Amino acid sequence: MRKIPTLLGTFAILSTAACGDSSNPATGSGEASSGGAEGGSSSSTGGSATAATTAGSASADGSTGVATTMTSSNDDAPPPVGFDLGGLPDVPESPCSAGEGGGGGGGGGGAVELSYIWIANSYQEPEGTISKIDTVTMEELGRYQAKPANGDPSRTSVNLDGDVVVANRNGGIAKFYARDADCQESNGMPGLQTSTGAADVLPWGEEECLAWYLPLACSSNRPVAWTRGDFSEASCTYENEKLWTACDGNVLLINGDSGEVEETIPVPGFNGGLVYGGAADSNNNFWGLDLYGGGGDDLFRVDFETLEVLEWPLGPLGGYGIALDREGRPWTCGGGGASRFNLDDATWSTVGGSGIGGCMTDGEDTLWHSDPAGVLNGYDIDTLALVNQIPLPEYVHGISIDFQGNVWGVSFAGNNAYRADPVSGTVDTYAGLTQAYTYSDMTGFALSTAGGGGTPPN
């Protein structure tokens, strides 16, 4: 740790069952092995294969770097899908320009300068941590303890200002600021004390980029999902951001600034299972998965304005990961397969098999999900056709998209994160994680591109 002087102004941010979560992708055993050392980053190139609240980068051997590998090509598959990232849908236009004002999350039709990915090192001992990785340079810029003691971090969610929250599966949510300029004096020591890399995890109470911590007494605290909030042209930041989470069978709406619980909403059909994953649409409604209970597996929606809860049975493939597309349609994923919930008639359209794992859309026409063999499958969100594939060195449990259009995959209780270019098929590797486990909106991209499709029939 080193002392960092407070930065003035704004710089661009260079920025998704405790044991049951850790199901083996091949066997579905529900167990993840521990162990593994930290490492550096590596890069590879090649062609794509197609088809109550309190305020508050070094490897194990010292080596770092980027390694480059080649992915194989499938000449018989359709051409890869490209990205054309424009302005964010439903985000108001603003005179704020990049690098001005108090934000960095971007406003209006300008480019969003969020380029961090936040990944939970769920099984790092003695406490679980989260890593802040630059998605452009693939350098880990900070690592933070997720809970005062006995941390069990899993899902992360990034708001449109770039700040992150992480949920501990055994209860407790922590928010961290992305920008040093936002961090506050809290430990009585001169200067700013904050982590500067993977080997620099500060003790609890010393890290000053911790915005707040909310202890929660529950056996399952898994999903976290920011709402968009209201964009302020005066500060060039988002205000009135709220956070959705679940504590056992209750959905909580939390004040994003203070960490105070504002609303508690019981899930009517909850019967001793797990609220497993969640996402917020552009109207700030929360979509969640109620799994493994005695009453069957359901998709549910909590209305942001009325707090009304609606529920629907999951489709024939079930669900594990959850994502929302540009039309606001929920998707559930697992085992290489995907299911789309059709908002007009509350029916399901499915492709592939079932199992575990996360997924995310590119904000346009493609949903990305990994199969058990470690191949990233890109499905057309309208036709459900397989339109792109990118082989990775191993199965990845979590999927996220960065603001440069790359697809990220996080290994299953392993030490690697992979960045895949969907056009060229280049795969870059960051090997410095510690038994990571995350499948959620790890960059904020999903929040920025999710649509709001209205209320399905019930």
Secondary structure, DSSP 8 states (H G I E B T S, - for coil): -EEE----S--------TTGGG--TTT--S----------EEEE----B----EE----TTS----EEE-----TTS---------S-TT----S--TT-SS-SS--TTS-----EEEEEETT-SSS-EEEEEETTT--EEEEEESSSSS--EEEEEE-TTS-EEEEETTS-EEEE-SSGGG----SS-SSEEE--STT----TTT-TTEEEEE----S----EEE---EEETTTTEEES-EEEEEETTEEEEEETTT--EEEEEE-TT--SSEEEEEEE-TT--EEEEEESSTT--EEEEE-TTT--EEEEE--TT--SEEEE-TT--EEEEETTEEEEEETTTTEEEEES------EEE-SSSEEEEE-TTSEEEEEETTT--EEEEEE-SS-EEEEEE-TTS-EEEEESSBS-EEEE-TTT--EEEE---SSB---S-SSSHHHHH---------
